[in-house]
Amino acid sequence: MNSTHILGIETSCDETAAAVYHQEKGLLSNCIFSQAVTHQYAGGVIPEVASREQLEKIAPIIASALQQAHSTLADIDVIAVTNKPGLPGSLLVGLCFAKALAFAAQKAIIGINHLEGHTFSPFLEYNVPFPHVCITASGGHTSLNLVRGFGDYVTLADTRDDAAGEAFDKIAKLMQLPYPGGPVLEKLAAENSFADTRHYPRGKRSDTLDFSFSGLKTAVLYDLVRQNAYSLEQKEFLKPNDHALIREVAASLHVCIADIFIDKLERALAMHPEVQAITFVGGVACNKYIAHRLHIFAQSRKLQFYKPSTQFCTDNAAMIAFVGSYKAKHHEFSTLDLDIFQ
């Protein structure tokens, strides 16, 4: 199949996104609606609310993506849609809409793994050499992949419990900071010059490279308890006006997470000396401090370093359309009985 126009649809969590990618011209449009403001009052994403918002926004977002690309549905050859992982309700909205479009307009459809989208998101802007190591860090997932080619990658490390982004958000919530917590904590950490004054544990080394941030979250909690800043009985932060303490926690948290990432990368590179570059993707890749630390590490190993622009770090449909593009070239199509988590 000579596929040229790919419509990407992404609804794995609380972003409703659509994009059009052309196999020769590149990205033609990228439209996103974020529900971050909607979920601020709860301090995190409420799945039922997220899926209702997806229902309201998906049709106009797809229409906007087609309009921005100066295209119509008739121009589209393939519909690429996220079908895993994510919130079941949100995934179903995108998948059902995509299947309805594919059936009505007689278009090919491809189910895309959201994490594969993140892994190859740097290629929207850069020609990254193979093989390379990709560290994916978001609210729900933290993983390390050895990437040998398009669609050819192996997972070296996954998330055992809390992901890095989840740790940021939960610790921010502990201290009664706004959601999403990552950007707020980064700003506070910068005010404290990213000084590691609290010395949080980096975790014990094990045979696996897997990530675990639940222990770090617990360490911060009990540090606040020792400072008489958090009540376990009332489940309440007691010192919301102690800005010095909050800045110290934020700064030490950043240094700790960056150190954990670098330790995992060092061990992965020892196992795979053929690696030519390091990529950093996912929502946490928006964090300038951590990205800078990883860039410096890559330079110390004489490796290239790539991080997507902010619009391609957070959940987006451009990366889904891109993955759909190379899968279409290899005729890796799905059928209309495609389901979530397949």
N, C-alpha and C positions, 0 to 999 in steps of 0.2 A: 504493500500500500504506500503510495507516494503522499505521505502526510506532511502538510506544511503548517497549517494553523492549529494550534492546540489551545483549547479553553481549559484553564485550571480552576478548580473549585476547592476551597479549604474552609472547613467548619469543624475542626477537631476540638475546639474549646470555646473561647469567648470572642474570637475574631471571626467575622464573616468576610471572606475574601474571594476575589475572582481575578484572573489575569489571562491575557492572550499572548502566546509565545509563537513566533514564526521561526522555523528551523533555519532559515537563511538570514533574516533580518534581525532576529533576536527578540527581546521583550518589547511588545507593542503597547501593553497596558498593565497596570497593577493597582487594583482598587481594594481598599480594606476599610471595614467598619469595626472599631474596637468597642467593647462593652466595659472597659476599665472603670469608667465613671459609674456605671450601673451597679457594679459590685463593690464599690468602695465602702458602703455602709456596713457590709457584712465582713469586710476584711479578707475577702477571698471569693472565688467564683462559686456561685450557686447553680448547680447543673440544670435544674428545671427552668430557672430564669434565663440561663444562657441559651437553651434550646428554643424557648419562646421567642427570644430576640433574633435568633438565627432564622426562624420562620418568617419574621417580619422583614428582615433585611436582605435575604438571599436573592430574591428576584430583582430588586433595584440595583444591587451590587453587580450582578452579572450583566444587567443592561448597561450599567456605567462602564464596565470593562470592555464590552463590545463597542460601545460608542467611542470610548477613548482610543480604541485600536482602529477606528474607522472601518469596522467590520460588522457583519450581521451573522446570525446563527448559520445561515447558508454557506458562509465562508469557512466555517469551522470544520475540520476534518476529524478531530479526535477530542473527546472530553476526558480529561484526567481529573480524578476526584480522590481526596483523602478518604480512606476507609479504615485506617488504623494508625496508631493507637489514639485514644482520646476519650472524651465523654460520650457515652453511647447515644444520648439524645441529640447532641450536637452533630455527631457523625452521621446519624440517620437523616437529619435534615438535608445535609449536603449530598449524601449518596442518593437519597430518593429523588431529589430534584434533578441530579445529574442523570439518573436512569430514565426519568420521565422525558428529559430533553433528548437523550440518546434514542429512545424508542420513537418519540414523535417525529424527530428530524432525521432518523435513520443514520445516526452517527456512531462511530466506534467509541468504546468506553474502556478506560484503564483505571483500575484501583491502585492508589499510590500509598505507600507507607510514609506517614508524616515525617518520621525520623530520617528516611532516605532523602526526603526533600531537603531537610536541614543539611544533611551530609554533603549534598551537591550544590547547595545554595551559593558558595563562592564562585561557581562557574558562570553565574549570571553576570559577573563583572571581571573575572580573572581567568587566565589560562593556567590553572594549577597543575604542576607536574605530578606524574604517578611514579612510584607509589608515594603516598603521603599518609600522615596520621591526622585524623580529625577528632577533635574533642567537641562534643555536643553538650551544651549545658542550658537547660531551660527550667521552667517551673515544675515540670513533671518528669523530666528525664535528664540523666547525666551519663554519658557513655563515651567510649574511646574506640574508634574504628581504624583499621588498617585498610586504606582505599587503594585498590590496584588498578581500577579502571571504572568506566561508567557502569553502574549497577554491579560492580565487582568489588565487594568489600566484606570484611570479616570483623565481627565485634570482639575486641580485646577485653573490654571492661564494660559493665553495665551498672545500673543503680540497684543497690540492695534494699534501700528504704527511702529516706528523703533525698530528693535531688537538690542540687546546689541552689537553684532558684527558689525552690520550696523552703529551704533553710532560711534564705534571705527574707522571704515573706512572713514566715512563722515567727522569726526572731523580731522582725519589725512589729508584728502584731502583739508580741509579748510586751513591747515597750510603748504600746498604744500609738504607733506611727501609722500614717496613711497607707492604704493599699493602692498600687503595688509597692511593696516595701523595698525592692532592690534599688531603684533610683534615689529614694529618700535616704537610704543607708549610705549609698556612695557619696552623696553630697555631704552628709554628716562626717563620714570618714575623711573626706578631703579637708574638712575644717580642722581635723586633728592630725593632718599631714600623714595619714595612714601609718601612724605609729603603733607598733605591736606592744601595748602596755599590759594587756590582759593575759597574753600567752595561752591561748586556748589549745587543747590537744589536737594533734594532726591525725590521730588514730594509729592503731598498731599495724605494723606491716604484716601482710599475710601472703600466702601463695598466690592469691588472686589479685587482679588489678581493679576489682570492682570498687565502686564508690559507695560510701556510707556517710551521710551527714546528720543522721538522727542523734549520734553521740555528741556532735558539735552543738546541736540545738540544745541538748540536755545540759552540756557543760556551761553554755551561756545562761540557761535558766538558773542553775544552782549558783553561778557566780553572782547573779542578780539577787538571789535569796541571801547569800552571805553578805552582800552589801546592804541588806535590809531594804532592797529596792523592789522586791517582788514577794507577794504573799501567796504561798501554796494553798492556804485555807480559803482565802477569798478569790484566788486566781485573778489577781489584779496587780498591775504595776503601780508601785506606791510613790515613785519619784518622777512623774512626767515632766517636771520642771528642772530636773538635774541634767542640764544639757552637757555638762562636762563628762558625766558618766556615760550618757547615751553616745556621745562622740567617740569615747574610748572603746566602747563595745563595738561600734560600727567599724572603726579603724582596724581593731584586732581581728574582727571577723573577716574582713577583706584580706588581710595578710595571710590568715590561716587558710582560707579557701584557695588563694593563689598558690600557696606552698603545696597544698594537696594536689592541685592540678599539675604542678611542675614535677613533683615526685612521681606521679603516675606516668607522665611523659618520659621522664628519665628512664624508667624501668621498661617502658614500651620500646624506646629507641635502642636500648641495650639488646632487646630481643629481635629487633628488626633494623639493623644498621643500613639497609638499602633505602630507607626512607629519605626523600628529598625535600620535604616541606611539612609544615604544621598548619592546620586550619583550625579556626575557633568559630563555632557556629551556635545558633540558638539565642534565646532572649538574653541570657547572661553575657553573651558576647558584646552586648551594648555597653557593658561595664568597662569604662576606659582604663581604670587601674589594673584590672585583671588582664585585659587585652595587652596593655603595655608590658606587664610582667612576662607574659607568654612570648611577646615579640622579642624582648631582651633575651629570654632563654633561647629562642630559636636562633637568634644572631650568635649567641655564644657557642652554638653547635654548628654554625655555618649552614643553617637551613633557612629556606624561605618561609615567610609567615603571611597568611592571608586571613582576613576577617571581612565578612560582608558588610555593606552599608547597613545602617539601622533598619531601614525598611525591609531588608532581607534577613535580618537576624530574628525579629519577631515573627510570629506565625503569618504566613503570606501565601498567596496562590501562585506567585511567580515561580517559586521553587517547585511547586507541584506540577505546573505546566512544563517546566524544564525537564524534570524526570520523565513526565509523560512523553516528551519529545523523543528522548533516546530509547524509551521502551517501544514507541511506535515504529521506530526505524528497524527494530528487531522483531516486530510483529508480536509483541507481548501484550496482547489485548485480553480484556476480561469479557465475560458474558453478562447478560442482564440479570442473572441470578446472583450477581456479586452482592456480598453482604459485608457488614462491618466486622472487623477483626479476622477476616478470612486470610 
